[in-house]
Amino acid sequence: MMLTETLSRRSLRDEAFDALHKRIISGEVRPGEWLRQEEVASQLGVSMTPVREALDQLVAAGLAERVPYRGVRVIELTHEEMLDAYGLRILLEPLAARLASGTATPRGVQDLKRLLAETLHLLRLEDMPRLREVSRQFHAQVVAMSGSPLLARLHQIVSNKFPDWMLYEAMFRHPEALAESLRLEQGQHRAIVDAIAAQNPEAAAHAALEHILSLGKDLHTYLNIPRELIEEKEKQFAT
């Protein structure tokens, strides 16, 4: 795990958190891998205090867990945790898209279009870390445009429990389905952007819901979560 960010601008704690967060989401740091405080501090060139605080933030965000007498490691998600996060995304993301359609600014829409355009070129296995990061940024941008900081915070916690990194890795290792999966995702993202740009709340909410439900199919296809469990969660949250 190589961490070479120059820590400046914001507090060392926040910069250390962002550096670790980025590598977990991109897949550089794997589920179950230990985050050794001394190692991270050495790689970042900072003292132990901001690293310890950053690790506490990762635990609070749900991306890591603290094991007594052993340290902090990246979480390994159970099927139950994934499905719980999936159900909450069914609730939160259509709401965020609906709100964003009423508060969208030209700058916000342009940012969404820029992120969407970047994904069109991320088609190879080596592009996987960047695609995961851009997709996460896309969803976070939609939620940020809702104008609700609390909704954004809730979404961040839920997203940290949803296995984007596992889905993308599995997707890229199934070349027979890769092109279609990427085409479907890009089309769904485009529908969300178009609805928000048109300030159409119903269309935005519908497009966001359709996208999240397609991720439910991916949970079954790529991670082998039983379809009946996914459908049960959808009945609870999508009706």
C-alpha positions as CSV (number, residue, x, y, z in Angstrom):
1,M,0.0,0.0,0.0
2,M,1.8,3.1,-1.2
3,L,0.6,6.5,0.2
4,T,2.4,9.5,-1.3
5,E,-0.2,12.3,-0.9
6,T,1.3,15.6,0.1
7,L,-0.6,16.6,3.2
8,S,-1.5,20.2,3.0
9,R,-4.5,22.6,2.9
10,R,-6.8,20.9,5.4
11,S,-5.9,19.2,8.7
12,L,-3.5,16.3,8.6
13,R,-6.2,14.1,10.1
14,D,-8.6,14.9,7.3
15,E,-5.9,14.4,4.6
16,A,-4.9,11.1,6.2
17,F,-8.5,10.0,6.2
18,D,-9.0,10.9,2.6
19,A,-5.8,9.1,1.5
20,L,-6.9,5.9,3.3
21,H,-10.5,6.2,2.1
22,K,-9.5,6.6,-1.5
23,R,-7.4,3.4,-1.4
24,I,-10.0,1.4,0.3
25,I,-12.7,2.4,-2.3
26,S,-10.3,1.9,-5.2
27,G,-9.4,-1.6,-4.0
28,E,-5.7,-0.9,-3.3
29,V,-6.4,-1.9,0.3
30,R,-8.3,-5.1,0.5
31,P,-11.1,-6.2,2.8
32,G,-9.6,-7.7,5.9
33,E,-6.2,-5.9,5.5
34,W,-4.8,-4.4,8.6
35,L,-4.1,-0.6,8.7
36,R,-1.0,-0.4,10.8
37,Q,-0.8,3.0,12.5
38,E,3.0,3.1,12.4
39,E,3.2,2.1,8.7
40,V,0.6,4.6,7.6
41,A,2.3,7.4,9.6
42,S,5.6,6.5,8.0
43,Q,4.2,6.4,4.5
44,L,2.4,9.8,4.9
45,G,5.3,11.4,6.7
46,V,3.2,12.5,9.6
47,S,3.0,11.8,13.3
48,M,0.9,9.1,14.9
49,T,-1.8,11.4,16.3
50,P,-3.5,12.4,13.0
51,V,-3.2,8.8,11.7
52,R,-4.9,7.5,14.9
53,E,-7.7,10.1,14.5
54,A,-8.0,9.2,10.8
55,L,-8.4,5.5,11.7
56,D,-11.1,6.5,14.2
57,Q,-12.9,8.3,11.4
58,L,-12.7,5.2,9.1
59,V,-14.2,3.1,11.9
60,A,-17.0,5.7,12.4
61,A,-17.7,5.8,8.7
62,G,-18.1,2.0,8.6
63,L,-15.1,1.3,6.3
64,A,-12.9,-0.2,9.0
65,E,-13.3,-2.0,12.3
66,R,-11.2,-1.9,15.5
67,V,-10.2,-5.3,16.8
68,P,-9.3,-5.2,20.5
69,Y,-5.6,-5.7,21.1
70,R,-4.9,-6.1,17.4
71,G,-5.6,-2.8,15.6
72,V,-7.7,-1.6,12.8
73,R,-8.6,-3.5,9.6
74,V,-10.7,-2.9,6.5
75,I,-14.2,-4.4,7.0
76,E,-15.2,-7.6,5.4
77,L,-18.9,-7.3,4.6
78,T,-21.4,-10.1,5.2
79,H,-24.4,-10.7,2.9
80,E,-26.7,-9.3,5.6
81,E,-24.7,-6.0,5.8
82,M,-24.6,-5.7,2.0
83,L,-28.4,-6.3,1.7
84,D,-29.1,-3.8,4.5
85,A,-27.1,-1.1,2.7
86,Y,-28.8,-2.1,-0.6
87,G,-32.2,-1.5,1.0
88,L,-31.2,1.9,2.3
89,R,-29.8,2.9,-1.0
90,I,-33.2,2.1,-2.5
91,L,-34.7,4.7,-0.2
92,L,-32.0,7.4,-0.1
93,E,-30.8,7.7,-3.7
94,P,-34.2,8.3,-5.4
95,L,-34.9,10.9,-2.7
96,A,-31.6,12.5,-3.4
97,A,-32.1,12.6,-7.1
98,R,-35.6,14.0,-6.6
99,L,-34.3,16.8,-4.4
100,A,-31.3,17.4,-6.7
101,S,-33.6,18.0,-9.7
102,G,-35.1,21.0,-7.8
103,T,-31.8,22.5,-6.6
104,A,-29.5,21.7,-9.5
105,T,-27.1,24.4,-10.7
106,P,-25.4,24.5,-14.1
107,R,-22.1,23.8,-12.3
108,G,-23.5,20.8,-10.6
109,V,-24.9,19.3,-13.7
110,Q,-21.7,20.0,-15.6
111,D,-19.8,18.1,-12.8
112,L,-22.1,15.1,-13.3
113,K,-21.6,15.2,-17.0
114,R,-17.9,15.3,-16.6
115,L,-17.9,12.3,-14.4
116,L,-20.2,10.4,-16.8
117,A,-17.9,11.2,-19.7
118,E,-14.9,9.9,-17.9
119,T,-16.5,6.5,-17.3
120,L,-16.9,6.0,-21.1
121,H,-13.2,5.5,-21.4
122,L,-12.7,3.2,-18.4
123,L,-13.2,-0.2,-20.1
124,R,-10.1,-2.3,-19.1
125,L,-9.3,-4.3,-16.1
126,E,-6.5,-1.9,-15.1
127,D,-9.2,0.9,-15.2
128,M,-11.1,-0.8,-12.4
129,P,-9.8,1.3,-9.5
130,R,-10.5,4.5,-11.2
131,L,-13.9,3.4,-12.4
132,R,-14.9,2.6,-8.8
133,E,-13.7,6.0,-7.6
134,V,-15.5,7.9,-10.4
135,S,-18.7,6.0,-9.9
136,R,-18.6,6.7,-6.2
137,Q,-18.0,10.4,-6.9
138,F,-21.0,10.4,-9.3
139,H,-23.4,9.1,-6.7
140,A,-21.9,11.4,-4.0
141,Q,-22.3,14.4,-6.4
142,V,-26.0,13.6,-6.9
143,V,-26.6,13.4,-3.2
144,A,-24.6,16.6,-2.5
145,M,-26.8,18.4,-5.0
146,S,-29.9,17.5,-2.9
147,G,-28.9,20.3,-0.6
148,S,-29.2,18.2,2.5
149,P,-25.9,17.7,4.4
150,L,-27.6,15.1,6.7
151,L,-28.8,13.1,3.7
152,A,-25.2,13.2,2.3
153,R,-23.9,12.0,5.6
154,L,-26.4,9.1,5.8
155,H,-25.6,8.2,2.2
156,Q,-21.9,8.1,2.9
157,I,-22.3,5.7,5.8
158,V,-24.6,3.5,3.7
159,S,-22.4,3.5,0.7
160,N,-19.4,2.4,2.8
161,K,-21.4,-0.8,3.6
162,F,-22.2,-1.5,-0.1
163,P,-19.6,-3.5,-1.9
164,D,-19.0,-1.4,-5.0
165,W,-15.3,-2.5,-5.0
166,M,-16.4,-6.2,-5.0
167,L,-19.0,-5.7,-7.7
168,Y,-16.6,-3.9,-10.0
169,E,-13.8,-6.4,-9.5
170,A,-16.2,-9.3,-10.2
171,M,-17.6,-7.5,-13.2
172,F,-14.2,-7.0,-14.8
173,R,-13.4,-10.7,-14.2
174,H,-16.5,-11.8,-16.3
175,P,-15.5,-10.4,-19.7
176,E,-18.5,-12.1,-21.3
177,A,-20.8,-9.8,-19.4
178,L,-18.5,-6.8,-19.0
179,A,-19.5,-4.7,-22.0
180,E,-23.2,-5.1,-21.4
181,S,-22.8,-4.3,-17.7
182,L,-20.9,-1.1,-18.4
183,R,-23.3,0.0,-21.2
184,L,-26.2,-0.5,-18.8
185,E,-24.6,1.5,-16.0
186,Q,-23.6,4.3,-18.3
187,G,-27.1,4.5,-19.7
188,Q,-28.6,4.6,-16.2
189,H,-26.2,7.3,-15.1
190,R,-27.0,9.3,-18.2
191,A,-30.8,9.0,-17.4
192,I,-30.2,10.4,-13.9
193,V,-28.2,13.3,-15.3
194,D,-30.7,14.1,-18.0
195,A,-33.6,14.1,-15.5
196,I,-31.8,16.3,-13.0
197,A,-30.8,18.7,-15.8
198,A,-34.4,18.9,-17.0
199,Q,-35.5,19.6,-13.4
200,N,-37.9,16.6,-13.6
201,P,-38.2,15.2,-10.0
202,E,-40.3,12.1,-10.9
203,A,-38.0,11.1,-13.7
204,A,-34.9,11.7,-11.6
205,A,-36.3,9.5,-8.8
206,H,-37.4,6.8,-11.2
207,A,-34.0,6.7,-12.9
208,A,-32.1,6.5,-9.6
209,L,-34.4,3.7,-8.4
210,E,-33.9,1.7,-11.6
211,H,-30.2,2.0,-11.3
212,I,-30.1,0.8,-7.7
213,L,-32.4,-2.1,-8.5
214,S,-30.0,-3.1,-11.3
215,L,-27.3,-3.2,-8.6
216,G,-29.4,-5.7,-6.8
217,K,-29.2,-8.0,-9.8
218,D,-25.4,-7.6,-9.8
219,L,-25.3,-8.7,-6.2
220,H,-26.8,-12.0,-7.3
221,T,-24.9,-12.3,-10.6
222,Y,-21.4,-11.4,-9.4
223,L,-21.5,-12.0,-5.6
224,N,-23.8,-15.0,-5.5
225,I,-26.2,-13.5,-3.0
226,P,-29.4,-15.5,-3.2
227,R,-32.0,-13.9,-5.4
228,E,-34.8,-14.5,-2.9
229,L,-33.0,-12.5,-0.2
230,I,-32.5,-9.6,-2.6
231,E,-36.2,-9.7,-3.6
232,E,-37.2,-9.7,0.0
233,K,-35.2,-6.6,0.7
234,E,-36.7,-4.9,-2.4
235,K,-40.2,-5.6,-1.2
236,Q,-39.4,-4.0,2.1
237,F,-37.8,-0.8,0.7
238,A,-39.1,-0.3,-2.9
239,T,-42.8,-0.4,-2.2
